[in-house]
């Protein structure tokens, strides 16, 4: 899976059955609408748990309500789109493509939140700028998944770059992350 799908999964995991407000930001209006139609809506309607939480009276391209929680889809092409809401969770997709002047205000959306959770993702475009600069400012640790069978820690990013299908295992209809060692 790509960053967008992974981040969307984490976002819904944290959002459901809470009163959190989450925002997903895109570089422009077209990217936001495409993501809503091609990723968010199928994600919601293919999950009975998420679908049951969706409030039908507030379900459009830009705003969706799940119980007491809200999901807002915005773009950074206009400063007003960035500054007009308070959030608990922010997902920035394609960081390197955003309006550089406006993206600076996205972090301010979290100032009143106790959760204050931000996820960033992008295809790196230039060395030491954008998402690469963000990565360099972290502890640079990778997320590893421990195999319950042999206790080996798997780096799925490294595995998927070496061989795309190598991270998936299949047991009947069930798909799971496959251990590189066993």
N, C-alpha and C positions, 0 to 999 in steps of 0.2 A: 504494500500500500504506500501511497505517497504521503508527504507531509500533511496536505490538506485534509485527507480522510482521517489520518491519525489524530490530528489536532481537533477535528470535528468530533471524533469519538471521545476524546478527553474532555472536551467542552461539555458535551451532553452528559457525560458521567458525573461531572461536577455540578451541572446546572439543575438536573431533574430533582424534583421534590424539595426544592429550596425556594428562596425568594431572591436569588441572585439575578443580576442583569449582566448579560454577556454581549459583547460586540465583536463582530468579525469585520475587519477593514480590508478593502481592496484598492488597487491603484485608480480605478475608474468605474464609471457607472456600468459599462458593458461587462466587465469582469465580475462585478457584484451581482448583476442580474443572471449571468450565466451560471455562477456558482450556486445561487439560490435555486435555479431550475434544474441544474444537472447534478448537484451534489446534496444540497440541504434537503430539498423536497423528497427525493428518493430515499435518503437516509431516514427521514421521519416516517414516511409511509411504509417502509419495509421493516420497521421495528414496531411491533404491537405495543410495547411499553411506552415508547416515545409518542406514537400516534394517539394512544389513549389519553395522554396528558395535554395534547394540543387543544387550545381553545379556538374553536371554529370562528368566533366573532372577531378574533385578532390574528389573522393568518394571511399575510400578504408578502410581497417580495422583500420588503425592508424590515418588517417587525413580525415576530411570532411570539405567542404566549403559551407557556406550558405550566399549568397550575398557577403558581404565584411567580414564576420565573419568566424572564423575557430574553429573547434573542433579537439583536438588532444587527442588520447588515448595512454597512456604510462604506463610503469611498473617501479617499483623501484628496480628491481632485478639487474640492472646495473646502475652505477653512471652516465654514459653517457646519458642514457634515461631520467634522471631527470634534468640534467644541460644544455641541449642543446637548450631550447626554453624559450622565454619570454611570459608571460601570464597575463591576466587580471582577470581570474576566475580559481580557482583550486577546483576540487572535489576529495577528497581522500576517496576511498571506502575500507572498511575492514582495517582500520588504524592499528589495532593490529597485522595484518599479514605481514606488510611491512618490508623490510630490514631496520633495525633501523639506520644504518650508512648513508644510502642513502636518507631516508625520510627527514632528516634534511635539505637537499638542496631544497626541494620542495617549501618552503616559499620564497626562493630567487627568484623564477620565477616571483613573483609579485612586486619586488622592483621598477620597472620602470612604474608601472601601477597607474593611478589615481583612478581606481576602487578598486583594491587590495582586491578581494573578495575570501574568502576561506571557503569551506564547508567540514566538516569531519564527517565520520560515520563509525560505526563498531559495531559488537557484542562485548561487554566488555569481556576481557579474564582474567584480574587480577586486584585486588583492587589497586587503586592509580597509575596505569600504563596505557599507551596507551590512548585509548579513554576515559577511566574513569578519568585519570589525566587531560586530556584536558577539560572535563566537570567541574572538580573541580576548574579549573582556570577561569571559566566564572562566570557570575552573577547568574547562575543556574536557570534562568527563563525558563518557558515552554511556548511554543506557544499555545495560546488559540484562539478558533474561536467563535465569538459572533453570537448567533442565531438571525436572523433578526425578528423572530416572538415574542420571549419572552425575548430577551436581555441577556439570560444566556450565560456565557462563558464556552465553552466545551474544555476539555483537551483530545484530540483524542488519545494520547498515553496511558493515564490512562484507557480510555474506551476500547481501543482495547486489552489491556492486561487483562482486566476483562472478556470481551466477544468479540471475534474476529469480529463477524458480527454486533456488536452493533453500529458502527459508520456510517453504510450505511443506507440510506433511498432510497426508490424507488417510482417513480411516472411515470408509463408507462415505457418508454424506458430510462428515465432519472435517473441517480444515483447521489445522493447528500450526504453530511455529515449530519447525523441525530443528532438532539439535544437530549442530555441525559435527559433533564428536561421535555420537552414537546413532 
